[in-house]
Amino acid sequence: MTMVLGPTKKKTEAVAEQKAARKAKAASEAVE
């Protein structure tokens, strides 16, 4: 989904992964 090219791509993906992980953790905590 990201349309970033070049050396910034990896950093953008890392940030996206952190954001997704945080959202997943918050969702799992809300379920409990």
mmCIF entry with sequence, helices, sheets and N, C-alpha, C, O atoms, coordinates in Angstrom:
data_MODEL
# 
_entry.id   MODEL 
# 
_entity.id                         1 
_entity.type                       polymer 
_entity.pdbx_number_of_molecules   1 
# 
_entity_poly.entity_id                      1 
_entity_poly.type                           'polypeptide(L)' 
_entity_poly.nstd_linkage                   no 
_entity_poly.nstd_monomer                   no 
_entity_poly.pdbx_seq_one_letter_code       MTMVLGPTKKKTEAVAEQKAARKAKAASEAVE 
_entity_poly.pdbx_seq_one_letter_code_can   MTMVLGPTKKKTEAVAEQKAARKAKAASEAVE 
_entity_poly.pdbx_strand_id                 A 
# 
loop_
_entity_poly_seq.entity_id 
_entity_poly_seq.num 
_entity_poly_seq.mon_id 
_entity_poly_seq.hetero 
1 1  MET n 
1 2  THR n 
1 3  MET n 
1 4  VAL n 
1 5  LEU n 
1 6  GLY n 
1 7  PRO n 
1 8  THR n 
1 9  LYS n 
1 10 LYS n 
1 11 LYS n 
1 12 THR n 
1 13 GLU n 
1 14 ALA n 
1 15 VAL n 
1 16 ALA n 
1 17 GLU n 
1 18 GLN n 
1 19 LYS n 
1 20 ALA n 
1 21 ALA n 
1 22 ARG n 
1 23 LYS n 
1 24 ALA n 
1 25 LYS n 
1 26 ALA n 
1 27 ALA n 
1 28 SER n 
1 29 GLU n 
1 30 ALA n 
1 31 VAL n 
1 32 GLU n 
# 
_struct_asym.id          A 
_struct_asym.entity_id   1 
# 
_struct_conf.conf_type_id            HELX_P 
_struct_conf.id                      HELX_P1 
_struct_conf.pdbx_PDB_helix_id       AA1 
_struct_conf.beg_label_comp_id       THR 
_struct_conf.beg_label_asym_id       A 
_struct_conf.beg_label_seq_id        8 
_struct_conf.pdbx_beg_PDB_ins_code   ? 
_struct_conf.end_label_comp_id       VAL 
_struct_conf.end_label_asym_id       A 
_struct_conf.end_label_seq_id        31 
_struct_conf.pdbx_end_PDB_ins_code   ? 
_struct_conf.beg_auth_comp_id        THR 
_struct_conf.beg_auth_asym_id        A 
_struct_conf.beg_auth_seq_id         8 
_struct_conf.end_auth_comp_id        VAL 
_struct_conf.end_auth_asym_id        A 
_struct_conf.end_auth_seq_id         31 
_struct_conf.pdbx_PDB_helix_class    1 
_struct_conf.details                 ? 
_struct_conf.pdbx_PDB_helix_length   24 
# 
_struct_conf_type.id          HELX_P 
_struct_conf_type.criteria    ? 
_struct_conf_type.reference   ? 
# 
loop_
_atom_site.group_PDB 
_atom_site.id 
_atom_site.type_symbol 
_atom_site.label_atom_id 
_atom_site.label_alt_id 
_atom_site.label_comp_id 
_atom_site.label_asym_id 
_atom_site.label_entity_id 
_atom_site.label_seq_id 
_atom_site.pdbx_PDB_ins_code 
_atom_site.Cartn_x 
_atom_site.Cartn_y 
_atom_site.Cartn_z 
_atom_site.occupancy 
_atom_site.B_iso_or_equiv 
_atom_site.pdbx_formal_charge 
_atom_site.auth_seq_id 
_atom_site.auth_comp_id 
_atom_site.auth_asym_id 
_atom_site.auth_atom_id 
_atom_site.pdbx_PDB_model_num 
ATOM 1   N N  . MET A 1 1  ? 0.845   -1.201 0.000  1.00 0.00 ? 1  MET A N  1 
ATOM 2   C CA . MET A 1 1  ? 0.000   0.000  0.000  1.00 0.00 ? 1  MET A CA 1 
ATOM 3   C C  . MET A 1 1  ? 0.879   1.249  0.000  1.00 0.00 ? 1  MET A C  1 
ATOM 4   O O  . MET A 1 1  ? 0.504   2.289  -0.543 1.00 0.00 ? 1  MET A O  1 
ATOM 5   N N  . THR A 1 2  ? 2.046   1.129  0.614  1.00 0.00 ? 2  THR A N  1 
ATOM 6   C CA . THR A 1 2  ? 2.943   2.280  0.614  1.00 0.00 ? 2  THR A CA 1 
ATOM 7   C C  . THR A 1 2  ? 3.545   2.456  -0.765 1.00 0.00 ? 2  THR A C  1 
ATOM 8   O O  . THR A 1 2  ? 3.918   1.477  -1.411 1.00 0.00 ? 2  THR A O  1 
ATOM 9   N N  . MET A 1 3  ? 3.642   3.686  -1.217 1.00 0.00 ? 3  MET A N  1 
ATOM 10  C CA . MET A 1 3  ? 4.194   3.958  -2.541 1.00 0.00 ? 3  MET A CA 1 
ATOM 11  C C  . MET A 1 3  ? 5.521   4.690  -2.419 1.00 0.00 ? 3  MET A C  1 
ATOM 12  O O  . MET A 1 3  ? 5.856   5.527  -3.256 1.00 0.00 ? 3  MET A O  1 
ATOM 13  N N  . VAL A 1 4  ? 6.266   4.374  -1.382 1.00 0.00 ? 4  VAL A N  1 
ATOM 14  C CA . VAL A 1 4  ? 7.544   5.032  -1.155 1.00 0.00 ? 4  VAL A CA 1 
ATOM 15  C C  . VAL A 1 4  ? 8.647   4.238  -1.834 1.00 0.00 ? 4  VAL A C  1 
ATOM 16  O O  . VAL A 1 4  ? 8.700   3.014  -1.713 1.00 0.00 ? 4  VAL A O  1 
ATOM 17  N N  . LEU A 1 5  ? 9.525   4.926  -2.546 1.00 0.00 ? 5  LEU A N  1 
ATOM 18  C CA . LEU A 1 5  ? 10.627  4.263  -3.223 1.00 0.00 ? 5  LEU A CA 1 
ATOM 19  C C  . LEU A 1 5  ? 11.951  4.732  -2.644 1.00 0.00 ? 5  LEU A C  1 
ATOM 20  O O  . LEU A 1 5  ? 12.064  5.846  -2.133 1.00 0.00 ? 5  LEU A O  1 
ATOM 21  N N  . GLY A 1 6  ? 12.947  3.864  -2.733 1.00 0.00 ? 6  GLY A N  1 
ATOM 22  C CA . GLY A 1 6  ? 14.262  4.271  -2.278 1.00 0.00 ? 6  GLY A CA 1 
ATOM 23  C C  . GLY A 1 6  ? 14.531  3.899  -0.833 1.00 0.00 ? 6  GLY A C  1 
ATOM 24  O O  . GLY A 1 6  ? 13.815  3.076  -0.263 1.00 0.00 ? 6  GLY A O  1 
ATOM 25  N N  . PRO A 1 7  ? 15.557  4.495  -0.230 1.00 0.00 ? 7  PRO A N  1 
ATOM 26  C CA . PRO A 1 7  ? 16.007  4.140  1.124  1.00 0.00 ? 7  PRO A CA 1 
ATOM 27  C C  . PRO A 1 7  ? 14.979  4.441  2.210  1.00 0.00 ? 7  PRO A C  1 
ATOM 28  O O  . PRO A 1 7  ? 15.069  3.891  3.307  1.00 0.00 ? 7  PRO A O  1 
ATOM 29  N N  . THR A 1 8  ? 14.008  5.301  1.925  1.00 0.00 ? 8  THR A N  1 
ATOM 30  C CA . THR A 1 8  ? 13.027  5.637  2.958  1.00 0.00 ? 8  THR A CA 1 
ATOM 31  C C  . THR A 1 8  ? 11.987  4.529  3.101  1.00 0.00 ? 8  THR A C  1 
ATOM 32  O O  . THR A 1 8  ? 11.240  4.500  4.080  1.00 0.00 ? 8  THR A O  1 
ATOM 33  N N  . LYS A 1 9  ? 11.937  3.624  2.135  1.00 0.00 ? 9  LYS A N  1 
ATOM 34  C CA . LYS A 1 9  ? 10.910  2.580  2.133  1.00 0.00 ? 9  LYS A CA 1 
ATOM 35  C C  . LYS A 1 9  ? 10.989  1.716  3.397  1.00 0.00 ? 9  LYS A C  1 
ATOM 36  O O  . LYS A 1 9  ? 9.972   1.456  4.041  1.00 0.00 ? 9  LYS A O  1 
ATOM 37  N N  . LYS A 1 10 ? 12.204  1.273  3.748  1.00 0.00 ? 10 LYS A N  1 
ATOM 38  C CA . LYS A 1 10 ? 12.338  0.399  4.907  1.00 0.00 ? 10 LYS A CA 1 
ATOM 39  C C  . LYS A 1 10 ? 11.892  1.100  6.181  1.00 0.00 ? 10 LYS A C  1 
ATOM 40  O O  . LYS A 1 10 ? 11.216  0.498  7.015  1.00 0.00 ? 10 LYS A O  1 
ATOM 41  N N  . LYS A 1 11 ? 12.262  2.363  6.337  1.00 0.00 ? 11 LYS A N  1 
ATOM 42  C CA . LYS A 1 11 ? 11.868  3.101  7.539  1.00 0.00 ? 11 LYS A CA 1 
ATOM 43  C C  . LYS A 1 11 ? 10.351  3.233  7.598  1.00 0.00 ? 11 LYS A C  1 
ATOM 44  O O  . LYS A 1 11 ? 9.755   3.073  8.663  1.00 0.00 ? 11 LYS A O  1 
ATOM 45  N N  . THR A 1 12 ? 9.730   3.523  6.469  1.00 0.00 ? 12 THR A N  1 
ATOM 46  C CA . THR A 1 12 ? 8.275   3.664  6.428  1.00 0.00 ? 12 THR A CA 1 
ATOM 47  C C  . THR A 1 12 ? 7.609   2.353  6.809  1.00 0.00 ? 12 THR A C  1 
ATOM 48  O O  . THR A 1 12 ? 6.618   2.345  7.540  1.00 0.00 ? 12 THR A O  1 
ATOM 49  N N  . GLU A 1 13 ? 8.150   1.246  6.316  1.00 0.00 ? 13 GLU A N  1 
ATOM 50  C CA . GLU A 1 13 ? 7.572   -0.056 6.639  1.00 0.00 ? 13 GLU A CA 1 
ATOM 51  C C  . GLU A 1 13 ? 7.729   -0.355 8.119  1.00 0.00 ? 13 GLU A C  1 
ATOM 52  O O  . GLU A 1 13 ? 6.820   -0.909 8.738  1.00 0.00 ? 13 GLU A O  1 
ATOM 53  N N  . ALA A 1 14 ? 8.870   0.005  8.697  1.00 0.00 ? 14 ALA A N  1 
ATOM 54  C CA . ALA A 1 14 ? 9.095   -0.237 10.116 1.00 0.00 ? 14 ALA A CA 1 
ATOM 55  C C  . ALA A 1 14 ? 8.091   0.546  10.955 1.00 0.00 ? 14 ALA A C  1 
ATOM 56  O O  . ALA A 1 14 ? 7.537   0.024  11.922 1.00 0.00 ? 14 ALA A O  1 
ATOM 57  N N  . VAL A 1 15 ? 7.862   1.800  10.578 1.00 0.00 ? 15 VAL A N  1 
ATOM 58  C CA . VAL A 1 15 ? 6.898   2.632  11.302 1.00 0.00 ? 15 VAL A CA 1 
ATOM 59  C C  . VAL A 1 15 ? 5.502   2.038  11.173 1.00 0.00 ? 15 VAL A C  1 
ATOM 60  O O  . VAL A 1 15 ? 4.743   2.002  12.141 1.00 0.00 ? 15 VAL A O  1 
ATOM 61  N N  . ALA A 1 16 ? 5.169   1.576  9.984  1.00 0.00 ? 16 ALA A N  1 
ATOM 62  C CA . ALA A 1 16 ? 3.847   0.976  9.756  1.00 0.00 ? 16 ALA A CA 1 
ATOM 63  C C  . ALA A 1 16 ? 3.681   -0.280 10.604 1.00 0.00 ? 16 ALA A C  1 
ATOM 64  O O  . ALA A 1 16 ? 2.605   -0.532 11.147 1.00 0.00 ? 16 ALA A O  1 
ATOM 65  N N  . GLU A 1 17 ? 4.753   -1.068 10.717 1.00 0.00 ? 17 GLU A N  1 
ATOM 66  C CA . GLU A 1 17 ? 4.676   -2.280 11.529 1.00 0.00 ? 17 GLU A CA 1 
ATOM 67  C C  . GLU A 1 17 ? 4.450   -1.938 12.995 1.00 0.00 ? 17 GLU A C  1 
ATOM 68  O O  . GLU A 1 17 ? 3.633   -2.573 13.662 1.00 0.00 ? 17 GLU A O  1 
ATOM 69  N N  . GLN A 1 18 ? 5.176   -0.929 13.506 1.00 0.00 ? 18 GLN A N  1 
ATOM 70  C CA . GLN A 1 18 ? 4.994   -0.530 14.899 1.00 0.00 ? 18 GLN A CA 1 
ATOM 71  C C  . GLN A 1 18 ? 3.571   -0.065 15.136 1.00 0.00 ? 18 GLN A C  1 
ATOM 72  O O  . GLN A 1 18 ? 2.959   -0.410 16.147 1.00 0.00 ? 18 GLN A O  1 
ATOM 73  N N  . LYS A 1 19 ? 3.042   0.717  14.203 1.00 0.00 ? 19 LYS A N  1 
ATOM 74  C CA . LYS A 1 19 ? 1.686   1.245  14.344 1.00 0.00 ? 19 LYS A CA 1 
ATOM 75  C C  . LYS A 1 19 ? 0.677   0.097  14.363 1.00 0.00 ? 19 LYS A C  1 
ATOM 76  O O  . LYS A 1 19 ? -0.251  0.092  15.171 1.00 0.00 ? 19 LYS A O  1 
ATOM 77  N N  . ALA A 1 20 ? 0.865   -0.872 13.471 1.00 0.00 ? 20 ALA A N  1 
ATOM 78  C CA . ALA A 1 20 ? -0.043  -2.020 13.400 1.00 0.00 ? 20 ALA A CA 1 
ATOM 79  C C  . ALA A 1 20 ? 0.060   -2.859 14.671 1.00 0.00 ? 20 ALA A C  1 
ATOM 80  O O  . ALA A 1 20 ? -0.949  -3.328 15.198 1.00 0.00 ? 20 ALA A O  1 
ATOM 81  N N  . ALA A 1 21 ? 1.285   -3.045 15.159 1.00 0.00 ? 21 ALA A N  1 
ATOM 82  C CA . ALA A 1 21 ? 1.477   -3.847 16.367 1.00 0.00 ? 21 ALA A CA 1 
ATOM 83  C C  . ALA A 1 21 ? 0.812   -3.176 17.561 1.00 0.00 ? 21 ALA A C  1 
ATOM 84  O O  . ALA A 1 21 ? 0.185   -3.839 18.387 1.00 0.00 ? 21 ALA A O  1 
ATOM 85  N N  . ARG A 1 22 ? 0.953   -1.855 17.645 1.00 0.00 ? 22 ARG A N  1 
ATOM 86  C CA . ARG A 1 22 ? 0.358   -1.121 18.754 1.00 0.00 ? 22 ARG A CA 1 
ATOM 87  C C  . ARG A 1 22 ? -1.168  -1.224 18.687 1.00 0.00 ? 22 ARG A C  1 
ATOM 88  O O  . ARG A 1 22 ? -1.829  -1.406 19.709 1.00 0.00 ? 22 ARG A O  1 
ATOM 89  N N  . LYS A 1 23 ? -1.717  -1.108 17.480 1.00 0.00 ? 23 LYS A N  1 
ATOM 90  C CA . LYS A 1 23 ? -3.170  -1.183 17.304 1.00 0.00 ? 23 LYS A CA 1 
ATOM 91  C C  . LYS A 1 23 ? -3.664  -2.575 17.685 1.00 0.00 ? 23 LYS A C  1 
ATOM 92  O O  . LYS A 1 23 ? -4.704  -2.710 18.330 1.00 0.00 ? 23 LYS A O  1 
ATOM 93  N N  . ALA A 1 24 ? -2.921  -3.615 17.290 1.00 0.00 ? 24 ALA A N  1 
ATOM 94  C CA . ALA A 1 24 ? -3.315  -4.986 17.597 1.00 0.00 ? 24 ALA A CA 1 
ATOM 95  C C  . ALA A 1 24 ? -3.273  -5.209 19.108 1.00 0.00 ? 24 ALA A C  1 
ATOM 96  O O  . ALA A 1 24 ? -4.156  -5.860 19.667 1.00 0.00 ? 24 ALA A O  1 
ATOM 97  N N  . LYS A 1 25 ? -2.247  -4.668 19.767 1.00 0.00 ? 25 LYS A N  1 
ATOM 98  C CA . LYS A 1 25 ? -2.128  -4.832 21.218 1.00 0.00 ? 25 LYS A CA 1 
ATOM 99  C C  . LYS A 1 25 ? -3.285  -4.127 21.918 1.00 0.00 ? 25 LYS A C  1 
ATOM 100 O O  . LYS A 1 25 ? -3.870  -4.670 22.855 1.00 0.00 ? 25 LYS A O  1 
ATOM 101 N N  . ALA A 1 26 ? -3.611  -2.930 21.469 1.00 0.00 ? 26 ALA A N  1 
ATOM 102 C CA . ALA A 1 26 ? -4.711  -2.178 22.073 1.00 0.00 ? 26 ALA A CA 1 
ATOM 103 C C  . ALA A 1 26 ? -6.022  -2.930 21.880 1.00 0.00 ? 26 ALA A C  1 
ATOM 104 O O  . ALA A 1 26 ? -6.862  -2.965 22.779 1.00 0.00 ? 26 ALA A O  1 
ATOM 105 N N  . ALA A 1 27 ? -6.195  -3.530 20.707 1.00 0.00 ? 27 ALA A N  1 
ATOM 106 C CA . ALA A 1 27 ? -7.428  -4.268 20.417 1.00 0.00 ? 27 ALA A CA 1 
ATOM 107 C C  . ALA A 1 27 ? -7.530  -5.486 21.328 1.00 0.00 ? 27 ALA A C  1 
ATOM 108 O O  . ALA A 1 27 ? -8.600  -5.768 21.867 1.00 0.00 ? 27 ALA A O  1 
ATOM 109 N N  . SER A 1 28 ? -6.432  -6.207 21.506 1.00 0.00 ? 28 SER A N  1 
ATOM 110 C CA . SER A 1 28 ? -6.464  -7.404 22.342 1.00 0.00 ? 28 SER A CA 1 
ATOM 111 C C  . SER A 1 28 ? -6.710  -7.021 23.802 1.00 0.00 ? 28 SER A C  1 
ATOM 112 O O  . SER A 1 28 ? -7.376  -7.754 24.533 1.00 0.00 ? 28 SER A O  1 
ATOM 113 N N  . GLU A 1 29 ? -6.176  -5.881 24.223 1.00 0.00 ? 29 GLU A N  1 
ATOM 114 C CA . GLU A 1 29 ? -6.397  -5.439 25.600 1.00 0.00 ? 29 GLU A CA 1 
ATOM 115 C C  . GLU A 1 29 ? -7.848  -5.026 25.802 1.00 0.00 ? 29 GLU A C  1 
ATOM 116 O O  . GLU A 1 29 ? -8.408  -5.229 26.880 1.00 0.00 ? 29 GLU A O  1 
ATOM 117 N N  . ALA A 1 30 ? -8.455  -4.452 24.781 1.00 0.00 ? 30 ALA A N  1 
ATOM 118 C CA . ALA A 1 30 ? -9.839  -4.000 24.889 1.00 0.00 ? 30 ALA A CA 1 
ATOM 119 C C  . ALA A 1 30 ? -10.779 -5.203 24.994 1.00 0.00 ? 30 ALA A C  1 
ATOM 120 O O  . ALA A 1 30 ? -11.830 -5.126 25.631 1.00 0.00 ? 30 ALA A O  1 
ATOM 121 N N  . VAL A 1 31 ? -10.392 -6.311 24.365 1.00 0.00 ? 31 VAL A N  1 
ATOM 122 C CA . VAL A 1 31 ? -11.245 -7.507 24.370 1.00 0.00 ? 31 VAL A CA 1 
ATOM 123 C C  . VAL A 1 31 ? -11.289 -8.119 25.763 1.00 0.00 ? 31 VAL A C  1 
ATOM 124 O O  . VAL A 1 31 ? -12.340 -8.590 26.199 1.00 0.00 ? 31 VAL A O  1 
ATOM 125 N N  . GLU A 1 32 ? -10.173 -8.118 26.459 1.00 0.00 ? 32 GLU A N  1 
ATOM 126 C CA . GLU A 1 32 ? -10.116 -8.763 27.773 1.00 0.00 ? 32 GLU A CA 1 
ATOM 127 C C  . GLU A 1 32 ? -11.045 -8.100 28.777 1.00 0.00 ? 32 GLU A C  1 
ATOM 128 O O  . GLU A 1 32 ? -11.113 -8.526 29.930 1.00 0.00 ? 32 GLU A O  1 
# 
